[in-house]
Amino acid sequence: MRGLMQLLYRNKGFIVFMIGMVMFRSALADWSVVPTGSMQPTIQIGDRIFVDKAAYDIRVPLTHISLWHIADPQRGDIVVLDSHAANERLVKRVIGIPGDEIALRGNVLYVNGVAATYSPTAVQGIHDDIGDHALYEVEHAGNVQHLVRLSLYRPSEMRDFGPVRVPARQYLLMGDNRDNSMDSRYLGFFPRNEIIGRSRYVALSLDPDNHYLPREKRFGARLDSVALAPQ
C-alpha cells in the first residue's frame, strides 16, 4: 500500500491531467469516429468529427444527467447520440422536432405537409458509387438545406414512410445517405436525453481506401455546407 501511495504521489500531476481530460471530453467536447456511410456524402467513412457536448446541455461528467439546459436540437442539426435502440453511438441529422409531422414519398421529404424541393448538384462521387450508382441533390426544407445521396439501383424499402407525428421530448433522425441508413424509419423516435452533442466540423480524416492515409483537404471541413467537401 505504501508503494502504491508513493507511486500516486510521484505521478499526481499526470493523474490530475488525465482526470481533467476525461471530465472535459465527457462534459464539454470530444471527437467521434464515423465507421459507416449512413451520413455520406456529408460525413465520409474515415472522418473523425468534432462533437460539441455543450451545444445543448452541460451534463454531469460520465452521465446523461443535465445540469444546465442550454438549447434543444433544431432541424438540420447533425447530432451524436448514445442510442439505446441501436445499442451504439450514432451520428444522424435532425429531420423532425417535437410536434412535427414527417413523411417520405419516393424519397421526397414532407415536413408538416410541405414537400421539400431538390436541386441537382454536380459533385464528385464517393467510393460507394462504384458498386451503387447514386444521385446527389441538395434538399431544401424550409430554411434547412443539405446534400442527400439517393441510390439509383438499390432503393430502400423506406423511401415511402409515414406520416408520423414526433412526440414531446423525442426527435426524428435520418442519415443523409437516405437509401443506406439505419435511423428513425427503422428504430423509431430518439429520446432527447440520448442526444449528447452536435457536430459541425471534421477534425481529421483517414482514407480507408488508400491505406488510411490522411485526407488533408477534409481537415476542419464544415459539415453544414451544401457543397461536397473535396476528397
N, C-alpha and C positions, 0 to 999 in steps of 0.2 A: 504493500500500500504506500509506503514511504517513497519507493522508487517511482510509482505512478504519479504521486503528488509532485515530485521533483521534475518529472518529465512534463507535466502540465504547466508547471511554473516556468520552465525554460522556454516553452513554446506558447506562452499565454498570448503574445501578440498575434501569432498566426491563428490561434484558436478564435480569438475575438474577431479577427478579419473574416474568417470563414463563416462564423455565425452571422456576422453582419451581411455577408454576401447572400447567404441563404435567406435571411429575412428580406433583403432588398428584392431578390428575384421572386420571392413568394408574394410580396405585397405590392411592389411598385412596377418593376419592369423585368422582362425576360426575353428570351428568344425561343422559337419553336421550329423544329424540323418538320417539313411537309413531305411525307413519304409517298403520297398518292397524287393522282392527277385530277381530282374532283373539282379543283378551282382553276384548272387551265382554261384559257391562256394567262389569266391574271397572275396566278401563282404557279410556277412550274416545278416539276419534280426536281428535288435537289436544292430548292430555295430554303434558306433559313430566314424567318421573318421576325421582326421586332414585335413584341407584344406589350402594349401599354396596359398594365394591370390596374392603373389608377384612372383609366378613362371613365369608368362607371362607378366604382366603389373603392374605398380604402378598406381592406379586409384585415382581419386578424391573420398574421402570417401562418402559412401552412394549413389554413382552413378556408371555408367558403363563407365565413361569418362576416357580414358587412358592419364596419364601424361607422362609416360615413358614406352616405349615398350622394354621389356627385351628379350622375346623369343616367339616362336609360339608352339602350341601343336604338338607333334610328335606321329607317330603311336605307339600304345601300351600304351600311357598315360591314366591314369584314371582321368577324368576331372569332375568338378562340374560346372553346368551351370544353369542360370535362363532362362528357355525356354519359349518363347512366344507361340510357337505352342502347347506345353503341358500345358501351364499356371501353371507351378510349377517348383520347383528346381529338377534337375535330376542329377544322377551320372551314367556316362557311360564310355566306353573305346573308344579311338580314333582308328578307323579302316582305314579310308581314309582321307588323307590330300589333299589340293587343287592340282588338276591335276591328281589325282589317278583315275584309273578305277577299280571299285569294283563290284564283283558278288558273289553270293552263288549258288552252285549246290548241292542239297541234303545236305545242311549244311556244305559243303566244301567251304572254303573261297578262292576266287581268287583275288589277288592284282596285277593289271597291267598284267593280263593274266597268272600269275604264281599261281598254286594251292598250298595252304598251306598243310603241312603234319601233321599227327596226330599220337601221340603215347599214347596207353592206359596207365593209371596210377592207381595203387591200392591205393585208398584214402577212408577215412571214409566218408560215405554219410551224407546228411543233413536231417532234419526232413521232408522236402517236398517229399523225396523218398518213404515215407510210402504209399502215395496215387498216386505217379507218379514216377515210377522207371526210373532211368537215367543212362547214361553212362558218365563217366568223362574222358576227354582226354586232353593232352597238345597240343595246337595248335601252330605250328611253321610256321610263315610267315616272311621270311627274317630273320632279327636279333631280331624279336619280338616273344616271347613265353609266353604263359599263359594258365591257365586251362579254359576249357569251359565245360558247363553242357548241355548234349543233351538228351532230353526226349525220352524214348523208346516207350511210349504208347500215348502221347499227342503231336505229332509233330505240329509245327507251319506251317501255310499256307505260311509263308515267308521263308521256308527252301530253296526255289528257288527264287532268287532275282537278278535283274539287267541283264546285266551290266549297270552301271551308271557311269558318269564322274563327279567327285567332282568339283564344280565351285570355282573360286577365292574367298577367304575370307569366305569359307564355309568348314564344316567338316562333315564326315560321322561317326556316333557314333552307337555302338551296346552294348548290355549287354552281359556279359559272360554266362548268362543263356539263351542260344540262342533261345529256344522254348518258353520262357516266358519273353519277354522284349519288352516294347513299346519304340522303338528307331527310327533311320533314315529310317528303312524299312517302317514304318507307318507314321512318322512325317516329313520326308524329311530331307534335309541337315540343319545343325545348324550353324548360323552365328558366326563368330569369336568373335564378341563383346558380345555374350551371355555367353561365357566361362569365368568364374570368378576365376578359380583356378585349381590346380592339387592336387591329394591325393595319398600318398604313404604309409600311416600308419593308423592303427586303434588306436584311442585314448583310448576308453574303449568299453566294450561290455556287454549288458544285455540280458539274455536269456528269450525271451517271452514264451518259452515252460516250463520254470521252475521258475515261479513266479518272473520273471525279476531279478533273482539273477545274480551277476557278472560272466562272463566267463573270469576268470583271465588269462588264457593262451592266450587269444586274445589281451590282453592289450599290445599296442605297436607293434602288429604283422605287418610285411611288407605285402603290397598288391601286390607288383610286383614279389613275389615269385611264382614259378611254383608248389610248394607243398601246399596242402590244410592245412591251419592252424588248430591246434588241437581245438576240441570243448571245 
